[in-house]
Amino acid sequence: METQNRLGSRIAFGVCGGIAAYKAAESVRLLSQAGHDVHTITTQWGARFIGPLTLEALSGNPCISSDAIDGSMRHIALMREVDLLLVAPLTAETLAKFAHGHADHLLTQSYLAFRGPVVVFPAMNTAMLEHPATQRNLDQLRADGVRVILGESGALACGETGPGRMAEPELIAEVVESVLTQPLPGLKGARVLVTAGPTREALDPVRYLTNRSSGRMGLALARALRNAGAIVTLVHGPINERLPWGTENVAVTSAAQMADAVLSRADDQDVLVLCAAVADYAPVYAAQKLKKDQFDGQLKLNRTQDILASLGQRKRTDQILVGFAAESENVTANARRKLESKNLDLIFANDISRPDGGFEGTENALFALGPNGFCMDLGHHSKTELATQITSIINTKRTTGTL
Ligand SMILES: Cc1cc2nc3c(=O)[nH]c(=O)nc-3n(C[C@H](O)[C@H](O)[C@H](O)COP(=O)(O)O)c2cc1C
């Protein structure tokens, strides 16, 4: 089965002179922790905002600083060896130099000397970012094949609020994984819809019924499928986790909204991965808050639409429909029954009676089942690792038609 090569890449990490340089330290830490070999390069101004010693300690490699120039040409040698150049923060000044091909310091020279992928994370005052000169320079970088990732609008160190903040370190690490991961042939350019999280069924304006799903498995799947080159739409219930970057994220609350969001998009998809824990029943809604003394202790529940079964009925032969089963007994037998009754192509089943049984945690243990008796124990791993395995299985199904 084809897998994705994710870890152990060599990264050149440029740091320019802006307040957001403090986030470079955490970004370097996250990338090193993820198994990458990180080599930092600071501009003279960058080294005034963050000490090269901090970057050296966090990366485990010497920092190449434009303050300490010698005849070693280390930076040019480094650019022959790394898989990626990222710059965070990228200042307006160094952006302008990149756009115009200047080579006046070690980072601008490294940029020109590098033939691989470049990702930049600009950070500056909103007016500086919106200035036509900066916008022209950003367009020039995009035209030159550089990925430009802007952070969300928010409070800036200069006291203003607006666009110009640098992306957070977790997002920087996620973008790096996505750029460094090899696409898979069966998923590159494929349209994939993933659902994640619980739904919330309102009883009255202040109360609702829900379940323990954290959404982590679905989010990990959306990220792994995106890394494999798919165009991912994520339909998610109320979750407290950071949403993926580079996917279309559609927020819903109730099972009925989830059904609308999924069914209205289903015909455009090549693969549908339904991982959300959708409520099977929804209470009859009381428009006014239920009063203690008026409530008789009985909840009237109505069956919600079975999204998976609806998709199974209308599925095209060229679509792959993937379901999940949370079972507390006879895990594989019950999952196979669900696979067959709902006309699925694959089902991933977990045993929720186990203490490590999937809900809320960061790990899970899954079985993969398909038609013709296909059954595979994927083992107990992090949800990220399981999502990578599931992505490989879907890729195999797309490329070979069988398992
Ligand atoms: C306190 C302070 C904060 C700054 N913050 C930023 C910033 O966030 N973004 C930016 O583009 N420039 C910022 N600058 C201006 C840059 O430091 C300046 O343009 C410098 O020449 C950048 O050099 P470099 O790109 O070689 O690192 C700041 C300057 C000071 C003094």
The ligand as an ORCA input file, in Angstrom:
! r2SCAN-3c Opt
* xyz 0 1
  C      10.041     47.510     17.104
  C      10.017     47.266     15.614
  C       9.085     46.383     15.120
  C       9.027     46.099     13.745
  N       8.113     45.209     13.265
  C       8.056     44.977     11.945
  C       7.112     44.056     11.420
  O       6.326     43.437     12.141
  N       7.079     43.847     10.079
  C       7.920     44.498      9.231
  O       7.831     44.287      8.026
  N       8.849     45.357      9.710
  C       8.930     45.613     11.029
  N       9.875     46.494     11.502
  C      10.781     47.117     10.565
  C      11.923     46.193     10.219
  O      12.613     45.781     11.382
  C      12.861     46.901      9.250
  O      12.193     47.136      8.020
  C      14.132     46.119      8.999
  O      14.910     46.813      8.041
  C      13.826     44.726      8.489
  O      15.008     44.095      8.125
  P      15.057     42.580      7.651
  O      13.913     42.360      6.706
  O      16.366     42.442      6.997
  O      14.950     41.738      8.878
  C       9.932     46.768     12.874
  C      10.873     47.649     13.399
  C      10.913     47.916     14.762
  C      11.963     48.863     15.290
*
